[in-house]
Amino acid sequence: MKKGLLLLGAIFTSILSFGQEAGELHMRVRATGVVPMEDAKIDVIGGNTAVTNNLIPEIDFTYYITKNIAAELILGTSKHEVVAVNTALGNLDLGRVMLLPPTVNVQYHFYPTKSLKPYLGAGINYTIFYDQGQGKGRNTAVTDVKYDNNIGFGFQLGFDYKINDKLYWNVDVKKLYLNTDVTVGAALDQQVYVPAKVDLNPWLISTGIGFKLF
């Protein structure tokens, strides 16, 4: 009986050898593909939007509140070209815009093996739109575009795979729900400002390396 308990204890310790402890801080450096799933309602001129994909660097910091529960702060910014398509004025180049959506997730980590640690998470973000400018194309009908900052939310799943005691490989997929009110300045018979509601709702597909800071 005693030997059996010792054996179970050894197996249990081995399984949790990739586990984290409360108070640990980890950092990940990842390459992230940003794939918007855009949809828009554009007043007056109608149509929809097309937003380019992007590949960006991303970092995150994860603080372990308990062995299983952690809080993650994600930082990354991406640039996108935006086009209004199938409007009453045809396809309109809405220029470029930079997105900065700092995101905080609460995660639950599992420990199925000594090397693999999957997790699930959910959280909120505040998306900042900045550096709006002229895009690759030109369109004399559009004079300026303004994007409003807004709060969104999202979900994630991923896993860490142990390389050594302090280093691991990470794969992560997030779905963010982002929307913004956009005002398009257009020169028609006279200068008019056309409001639009744009849902971006991007997928963020990432892979990279994580390590324990302390």
C-alpha positions in Angstrom: 0.0 0.0 0.0 2.8 2.4 1.0 4.7 1.6 -2.2 1.6 2.2 -4.2 1.0 5.6 -2.6 4.7 6.5 -3.2 4.3 5.5 -6.9 1.2 7.6 -7.3 2.9 10.5 -5.7 5.9 10.2 -8.0 3.5 10.1 -11.1 1.6 13.1 -9.8 4.8 15.1 -9.2 6.0 14.2 -12.7 2.8 15.3 -14.3 2.9 18.7 -12.5 6.6 19.3 -13.2 5.6 21.9 -15.8 3.2 23.6 -13.4 3.5 27.2 -12.3 3.2 28.6 -8.8 1.3 31.6 -7.5 3.3 34.8 -8.0 5.2 33.7 -11.1 5.5 36.2 -14.0 6.0 34.9 -17.5 6.6 36.6 -20.9 5.9 35.4 -24.4 7.3 36.8 -27.7 5.1 35.7 -30.6 4.5 36.3 -34.3 0.8 36.9 -34.8 -1.3 36.9 -37.9 -4.2 39.3 -37.7 -7.2 38.3 -39.9 -10.2 40.7 -39.7 -13.7 39.3 -40.3 -15.1 42.7 -41.2 -18.6 43.8 -41.7 -20.0 47.3 -42.0 -23.1 49.4 -42.2 -22.4 52.6 -44.2 -25.1 55.2 -44.2 -26.1 57.2 -47.3 -23.8 55.5 -49.8 -24.2 51.9 -48.6 -21.6 49.2 -49.2 -19.3 47.2 -47.0 -15.6 47.3 -46.0 -12.6 45.2 -46.9 -9.7 45.3 -44.4 -6.3 43.8 -45.2 -4.6 41.1 -43.1 -1.3 41.7 -41.3 1.5 39.8 -39.6 2.9 41.5 -36.5 5.2 41.0 -33.5 3.4 40.6 -30.2 4.4 40.3 -26.5 2.4 39.3 -23.5 3.0 39.1 -19.8 1.2 36.4 -17.7 0.9 36.5 -13.9 -0.1 33.3 -12.1 -2.6 34.1 -9.4 -2.8 30.4 -8.6 -1.3 27.3 -10.3 -4.3 27.1 -12.6 -5.5 30.7 -12.8 -3.5 33.5 -14.5 -4.0 37.0 -15.8 -2.5 37.9 -19.2 -1.7 41.3 -20.7 -1.3 41.3 -24.5 0.4 44.1 -26.3 0.7 44.5 -30.1 -0.2 47.0 -32.8 -1.1 46.4 -36.5 -1.6 48.4 -39.6 -4.4 47.9 -42.1 -5.6 49.3 -45.4 -9.3 49.8 -45.5 -11.6 50.0 -48.6 -15.3 50.7 -48.8 -16.6 48.3 -51.5 -19.8 48.2 -53.5 -21.0 51.7 -52.4 -23.1 54.1 -54.4 -19.8 55.8 -55.4 -18.0 52.5 -56.2 -15.0 51.3 -54.3 -13.6 54.0 -52.0 -10.1 53.9 -50.6 -10.4 54.8 -46.9 -6.7 54.8 -46.3 -4.7 53.2 -43.6 -5.2 52.9 -39.9 -3.1 51.6 -37.0 -4.9 49.5 -34.3 -3.6 49.2 -30.7 -5.9 46.8 -28.8 -4.3 46.2 -25.4 -6.1 43.1 -24.0 -6.4 41.6 -20.5 -7.4 38.0 -20.3 -8.1 35.7 -17.4 -6.9 32.2 -18.2 -7.4 28.7 -16.8 -4.4 26.3 -17.3 -4.6 22.5 -17.5 -1.8 20.0 -16.9 -2.5 16.8 -18.8 1.2 15.8 -19.2 4.6 16.8 -17.8 5.3 18.8 -21.1 2.0 20.0 -22.4 0.0 22.8 -20.7 -3.2 23.9 -22.6 -5.3 26.9 -21.5 -8.5 28.7 -22.1 -9.1 32.4 -21.6 -11.5 35.3 -21.9 -11.1 39.0 -21.4 -11.6 42.6 -22.6 -9.7 45.1 -24.7 -9.7 48.8 -25.4 -8.9 49.4 -29.1 -7.1 52.6 -30.0 -7.2 53.7 -33.6 -4.4 56.0 -34.6 -2.1 57.3 -37.4 -4.9 57.4 -40.0 -3.5 58.3 -43.4 -3.8 58.0 -47.1 -3.8 54.4 -48.3 -2.0 52.8 -51.3 -4.8 53.9 -53.7 -6.2 57.4 -54.3 -9.8 58.5 -54.3 -10.8 62.2 -54.7 -14.3 61.6 -53.2 -12.9 60.7 -49.8 -11.3 63.6 -47.9 -10.8 62.2 -44.4 -11.7 59.3 -42.2 -12.1 59.2 -38.4 -12.2 56.0 -36.3 -13.6 56.1 -32.7 -11.8 54.1 -30.0 -14.0 51.5 -28.3 -14.1 48.6 -25.8 -14.3 45.0 -27.0 -14.0 41.5 -25.7 -12.6 38.2 -26.8 -11.8 34.5 -26.2 -8.6 32.5 -26.6 -7.3 29.0 -26.5 -3.7 27.8 -26.7 -1.0 25.6 -25.2 2.6 25.8 -23.9 5.0 23.0 -24.7 8.0 22.7 -22.4 11.5 23.0 -23.9 13.3 23.2 -20.5 12.5 24.4 -17.0 12.3 28.0 -18.0 11.6 28.0 -21.7 8.6 26.8 -23.7 7.0 26.9 -27.2 3.5 28.6 -27.4 0.7 28.4 -29.8 -2.3 30.7 -29.3 -5.6 31.5 -31.1 -7.7 34.5 -30.1 -11.0 35.8 -31.4 -11.6 39.5 -30.7 -14.9 41.3 -31.1 -14.0 44.8 -32.1 -16.3 47.5 -33.5 -15.9 51.2 -34.2 -17.9 54.1 -35.4 -16.3 55.6 -38.5 -17.0 59.0 -40.0 -16.1 59.3 -43.7 -15.6 62.8 -45.2 -16.6 62.7 -48.9 -16.7 65.5 -51.5 -19.8 65.0 -53.5 -21.8 68.0 -54.8 -20.7 69.4 -51.4 -18.7 68.2 -48.5 -20.6 65.6 -46.6 -19.7 63.3 -43.6 -21.0 59.8 -43.9 -21.3 57.7 -40.6 -20.6 54.0 -40.6 -20.5 51.2 -38.1 -17.7 48.7 -38.7 -17.2 45.4 -37.1 -13.6 44.1 -37.4 -13.8 40.9 -35.2 -10.3 39.6 -36.1 -8.8 36.2 -35.5 -5.3 36.4 -34.0 -3.2 33.3 -34.7 0.1 33.3 -32.9 3.2 31.2 -32.2 6.3 32.0 -30.3 8.5 31.4 -27.3 7.7 31.9 -23.6 9.9 32.1 -20.6 9.7 32.6 -16.9 10.9 36.0 -15.6 10.6 35.2 -11.9 
